[in-house]
């Protein structure tokens, strides 16, 4: 178990101090100062002393998704909150990269608006989602 924790936390981490009752606002504030959201997040909840070996990070993502759904998706998209949706998108990507709970609140209608609109055509999507592989023979491939 210790080996798994060590391999997961080798190098830099993005430290996040989070308030359980105010996850959205605190997360948005913290994300403004994150230089590379692909780096592992190390999460500590205010007033708690749990060491983050994956549990607090997953709990942070779960709470974010829960509060995010209620505020930004339950009653349709809100244009007045357009700037916030940038962070909503970042957190959806972070959830996938950080082995957290993937967002499950995107309606089929919303996905169609995003991916079937004239603004984001299929060739562009395929270009955006084209994988970049490491060189052949490397362990990263």
C-alpha positions as CSV (number, residue, x, y, z in Angstrom):
1,X,0.0,0.0,0.0
2,X,2.8,2.4,0.8
3,X,4.4,1.7,-2.6
4,X,1.2,2.6,-4.4
5,X,1.0,5.9,-2.5
6,X,4.6,6.8,-3.2
7,X,4.4,6.1,-6.9
8,X,1.2,8.2,-7.1
9,X,2.8,11.2,-5.3
10,X,6.2,11.2,-6.9
11,X,7.1,14.7,-8.0
12,X,4.9,17.8,-8.0
13,X,1.3,17.8,-6.8
14,X,-1.4,20.5,-6.9
15,X,-2.4,21.1,-3.3
16,X,-6.1,21.9,-2.7
17,X,-7.5,23.1,0.6
18,X,-11.3,22.5,0.3
19,X,-14.3,23.4,2.4
20,X,-16.9,20.7,2.2
21,X,-19.8,23.2,2.4
22,X,-18.4,25.5,-0.3
23,X,-16.7,23.1,-2.8
24,X,-17.6,25.0,-6.0
25,X,-16.4,28.4,-5.0
26,X,-13.2,27.1,-3.3
27,X,-12.4,24.8,-6.2
28,X,-12.9,27.7,-8.7
29,X,-10.6,29.9,-6.6
30,X,-8.0,27.2,-6.3
31,X,-8.1,26.3,-10.1
32,X,-7.2,29.9,-10.9
33,X,-3.7,29.4,-9.5
34,X,-3.1,25.8,-10.9
35,X,-0.5,25.9,-13.5
36,X,-0.9,22.3,-14.8
37,X,-4.2,20.5,-14.0
38,X,-2.7,17.2,-15.3
39,X,-0.5,16.9,-12.2
40,X,-2.0,14.9,-9.3
41,X,-4.2,16.8,-6.9
42,X,-3.5,16.4,-3.2
43,X,-6.7,17.4,-1.3
44,X,-7.2,18.3,2.3
45,X,-10.6,19.2,3.7
46,X,-10.6,22.2,6.1
47,X,-10.5,20.9,9.7
48,X,-9.7,17.3,8.8
49,X,-6.4,15.5,9.0
50,X,-6.9,12.7,6.5
51,X,-3.8,12.0,4.5
52,X,-4.6,12.0,0.8
53,X,-3.7,8.7,-0.8
54,X,-6.7,9.0,-3.1
55,X,-9.7,9.1,-0.8
56,X,-10.0,12.8,-0.1
57,X,-9.3,13.6,-3.8
58,X,-12.1,11.2,-4.9
59,X,-14.4,12.7,-2.2
60,X,-13.6,16.3,-3.5
61,X,-14.5,15.3,-7.1
62,X,-17.7,13.5,-5.9
63,X,-18.8,16.6,-3.9
64,X,-17.9,18.9,-6.7
65,X,-19.9,16.9,-9.2
66,X,-22.9,16.8,-6.8
67,X,-22.9,20.6,-6.2
68,X,-22.0,21.3,-9.8
69,X,-25.0,19.3,-11.1
70,X,-27.4,21.2,-8.8
71,X,-26.1,24.7,-9.7
72,X,-25.2,24.4,-13.4
73,X,-27.2,21.7,-15.0
74,X,-30.4,20.8,-13.1
75,X,-32.4,23.6,-14.6
76,X,-30.6,24.1,-18.0
77,X,-27.5,26.0,-18.9
78,X,-27.2,29.6,-17.5
79,X,-25.6,32.1,-19.8
80,X,-24.9,34.5,-17.0
81,X,-22.6,31.9,-15.5
82,X,-20.7,31.3,-18.8
83,X,-17.3,32.1,-17.2
84,X,-17.9,29.4,-14.5
85,X,-18.5,26.7,-17.2
86,X,-14.7,27.0,-18.0
87,X,-14.0,25.6,-14.6
88,X,-16.8,23.1,-14.9
89,X,-15.1,21.7,-18.0
90,X,-11.7,21.7,-16.3
91,X,-13.2,19.7,-13.4
92,X,-14.8,17.2,-15.8
93,X,-11.3,16.6,-17.3
94,X,-9.6,16.5,-13.9
95,X,-12.1,13.9,-12.7
96,X,-11.2,11.7,-15.6
97,X,-7.4,12.2,-15.2
98,X,-7.4,11.9,-11.4
99,X,-9.3,8.6,-11.3
100,X,-12.3,10.3,-9.8
101,X,-16.1,10.0,-10.4
102,X,-16.8,10.9,-14.0
103,X,-19.6,13.5,-14.4
104,X,-22.9,11.8,-15.2
105,X,-25.1,14.9,-15.4
106,X,-24.7,15.8,-19.1
107,X,-28.1,15.3,-20.7
108,X,-28.3,13.9,-24.3
109,X,-29.7,17.2,-25.4
110,X,-26.7,19.1,-24.0
111,X,-24.2,16.6,-25.5
112,X,-26.0,17.1,-28.9
113,X,-25.7,20.9,-28.5
114,X,-22.0,20.5,-27.8
115,X,-21.0,17.9,-30.4
116,X,-23.5,18.2,-33.2
117,X,-23.6,22.0,-33.5
118,X,-22.2,23.7,-36.6
119,X,-19.5,25.2,-34.4
120,X,-17.9,21.9,-33.5
121,X,-18.0,19.7,-36.5
122,X,-17.0,16.0,-36.5
123,X,-13.6,16.6,-38.3
124,X,-12.7,19.1,-35.6
125,X,-13.7,16.7,-32.8
126,X,-11.6,14.0,-34.4
127,X,-8.7,16.4,-34.6
128,X,-9.1,17.5,-31.0
129,X,-9.4,13.9,-29.7
130,X,-6.5,12.6,-31.7
131,X,-4.2,10.7,-29.3
132,X,-0.5,11.6,-29.1
133,X,1.6,8.5,-28.4
134,X,5.1,8.3,-27.0
135,X,7.8,7.0,-29.2
136,X,7.6,3.3,-30.1
137,X,9.6,1.1,-27.7
138,X,9.2,3.4,-24.7
139,X,7.5,2.3,-21.5
140,X,5.1,5.2,-21.8
141,X,3.7,4.0,-25.1
